[in-house]
Amino acid sequence: MALKSTIIKAQLSLSDMDRHVYQDFNLTLAQHPSENEQRLMIRLLAYALNACEGLEFTKGLCADDEPELWVKNYSE
């Protein structure tokens, strides 16, 4: 039987004066069984540094052809 991902909930309060982003985020991250805590925290840090509208986590380790974070723009 395959191991399941661990669901991690995070609350991120972001105040970025350089980019004028002041927002609270309620995030849900899935930690793959082979992913350690350091990699999960780096993904969360990358989200905080690149936070913008439409930024989403992808399937991560399960999909080799996708980045970890993706800005999806449905208007184009």
Buried (B, 14 or more C-beta within 10 A) or exposed (E): EEEEBEEBEBEBEBEEEEEEEEEEBEBEBBBBEEBEEEBBEEBBEBBBEEBEEEBEBBEBBEEEEEEBBEEEEEEE
